[in-house]
């Protein structure tokens, strides 16, 4: 395999998006390892695949049941999933896992964060946006907002399809193309994102234009309910972060962020060159 650490795509058989995406991959070669009886399969040079019969958001500490070599390698977990929201907005989203506030209504624990793989998330966001630019569905980060709780880095990659009965085939095809081919760029500068709305347009735009990679993203709403120790936990759960980026100047001055780390400006990461941008078919699937 590549020297880039592996990642494991976790498919919940109960999730309509995960199930449809996995159907496009057929039955990849088994590696010989298993998780609670389910075979781990090789999805690509870098990516592994396992299927589960539990909901993603309640699959707490799945990583502790992985084979020991995958645990030692700090294998990231990638969960393709349906996106649900009160407004049923059609979208493609990427987000880390955790609960900044005092409640945990959808998996995990209050005021606790699963480690984020910022560079893997940035690559997923860019590929979805650039390879799927012909789709009418917006691609965006979401702020940190639900579980499950894990020790290893993890992220969700979601399709929201509003009132439709099933995920659109074009969006399913895009996830099936993107998820086996993610890479971490060492050129990306890692940071915690603070402020802005839940769908994080400022950080989405920065990652697409510049060499930023955001781990946890604390929305403006989250900043209203967190304390300094919780903000620090989000920072620590963004491995490699060398500071935080604020969506607005006034967000940077909020009390929970004082002493957190150096504030970085939008322009502190280099612009992405045109040749770095993904083009249809470039991922090789």
N, C-alpha and C positions, 0 to 999 in steps of 0.2 A: 504494500500500500504506500501512498504518498507519505512524505515526512510530516505533512500537515496532520495534526491529531484527528482521529476519526470522529464521526458523529453518527448517532443512531436515530433513524426515523421511526417513530413509534405510532403505529396505526391502531386506533380504537375501532373495533368491528362495530361499535354502537354509534359511531359518528358518521353521518352521511357524506361529509366531504372526504374524510380520511378513507372511507371505504371505496368511494368512487375513484379517488386518486390511485389507490393501491391496485385497483382492477387494471389500470393501464400498465402496470409493471409486470403483470403476470405472476410467475412463480420463479423468482431469482434463485440462484444456486445457494444451497445451505452451507454455512460455515462449519457446522458440527456442534456449535454452542447453542444452548437453549436458555430461555427465561421462563421458569415455571412450566416447563414442558413445551413451550412454543419455540420453534427453530428461529435462530438468528440467520438472516440471509444477507448476501452481499449485493447491495443495490448498485454500487459503482466502486471505483478505486478507493474513494474516500468515505462512502456512505454505507451503513449497514441498515437493516430493516428488521423489525419485529412487530408482530400483530398481537393485540391484547383484546380481551373480552370485557374490559371495564372502561368506564368513561375517563377521558383524559384528566379532567379536573379533580377526580377522586383517586387517581393512581398515585397516592402519596408514597414517597420514597421507593419508587420503582427502581431507581438507580442502585439501591442497596441489594437488589436481587440480580443484578447483572453479573456475568462472569468476572472474576477478579482482575484479569488483564484489562478489561474495559474500564473498570473502576480506577485502576492505577493510572491509566492513560488520561483520566479526566475527560472521558468521552461525553460530548454534549448530546443532549436529547432534543430532537426536533419533532414537534407535534403538529401535523396537519389537522385542521379542525374547522368546524362550522363557526361562523361569527354571528353572535346574537346581540342585539341591542334593543333598547326601548323603541327606537324609531325605525328599526329594520332597514338600516341604510345599506344598500349594496356596496361592497368594498372588498379590497384585499388588504389584510393587515399583518403586521409583524410586531410581536411584543414579548418582553421578558415576563417573569413570573414573580408574584409576591403581592403582599397586601400592606400598603403604606399606612392605612388607617387603623382604628381600634376594632374593626370588624373584619370577618373573613367569611363572606357569604357564599363564595364559590371556590372552595378548596384552600389549602394552606392554613397559615396562622396569622392572626393580627400582628401588624408591625414586624413582619418577617419577610425576608427576600431570598429567593433562590438565586444562585450566581447567574450572571448574564454573560453570554458569549457575544460581546459587542461586535467584533469583526465578522462573525458568522451572520449575525442579524443584519449588519449593514450590507453584506453581499446579497442576502436574500431579498432585502428591500430593493436594492438596485436592479437585480435581475428581474424581479417581478415587474418593476416599473418600466424597464427598458425593453425587455422581451415582450411585455404585454401592452406596449404603448398603443396598439390598435384597439384594445378593449375599451369599452365605455366605463369600466369600473375603476374608481380611483384606488391608488396604492398608497398606504400610509402606515407609519408607526402608530401604535397605541401606547398610552402610558401604562405603567405597571399597575395591575389591578386584580389578578386572581391567581390561584394555585394551579397545579398541586405543589406541595412542598418537596424539594429535592436537595441533595447535597451537591450534585453535579450541575454544571451549567445547562440551561434549557431555554427554549423559546417556543412560542406558538406561531404558526403561519396559517392564516385563516381566510376563508371565503365567506363573505356575507352576501346573501342573495335575496334579501327582502321577502317579498310575498310569493316568490316563485316556489314551486313544489320541490325542485331539485336544483343543486348547484349547476350553473351554466357550464356546458361542455367545454367552452373555450377557456374558462377559468380553471377547470379541472385539468385540462391538457397543459396549461401553463404551469401549475404546481407540479404536475408529474414530470415536466421537463426541468424545472428549476431545482427541486429538492435533492436529486441525486448528485448535483454538480456544484455545491457550495464550496467556497474557498475563503480563507482568512487572509487579508492583505496586510502585511507588516507595515505598509505605508500609511494605514489608517491610524489616526490619533484617537485614543479612547477617552471618553468623558461621560460623566453623569449629566443628564439633561434635567433642568428644573424649570418649572413654569409652563405656561401655555395651556392649551386645551387638551382634552382627553385624546384626541386624534393627532396631536403633536405635529401640526403642519410646519412649524418652524424647523424642528429637528429633521423631519422628512426632507424638507428642501435642502438643508445643509448637507445631509448625507449624499443626496443625489448630485449636488454641485461640488462638494469639497470632500477632502479625505478625513471626514469625521466618522467615528463609529460610536454610537451611544449605547450604553448598557441600560441601566435602569433610567426610567423617565418619570419624574415626579410632577404630575400636573399641578396647575394652580390650585385646583380643588384639594389635592393631597397636601399641598403646602399649608392649607388652612387648618389641617387636623394633625399634622405630625409634630414631633418635638425633635430636638437636636440629636439625641441618641438614635432615633429612627432614621433621620437623614444620614447619619454616619453609617448605619447598617446598609443603607442603599448604596452608599459610596464604596464601602468595602466589598459589597456583592457585585461590583462592577470591576472585575480584575483588570489591572493595567491602566486604570483611570489616572490621569495626571492633572485632574481638575474637574470643574463643572462648567457647563455653558448654560446661560439663562436665556429664556425666550424673550424676556423684557428686562430692561435695566432695573425696574422696581422689584422684580422677582429676586434678583441677586442680593438685595439688601435685607431679605426677610430673616428674622431671628434664628430659625432652625438651621440656616445655612452658615452662620457665622463660625469661623474656625474649621469649616468642613474641608477646605482645600483651596488651591488657587483658582480664582475665576478666570476662565479662558474666554476670549472673544471669538465671534463667528469667524473672523479672518485668520485665526491662529492655525488653521489647517489649510494645506495647499488646495488649490483648485484641481479638480480631476481633469485630466487631459481627454480630448475627444476620443482618442484611440483606446482609452480604458473602458469605454462604455460598451455594454453588451449589445449585440445585434442579433436579430432572429437567426436561429440555427447555430449560434456561436458556442452554445453549451454542449453540443455534440450528441443530443438525444433526439 
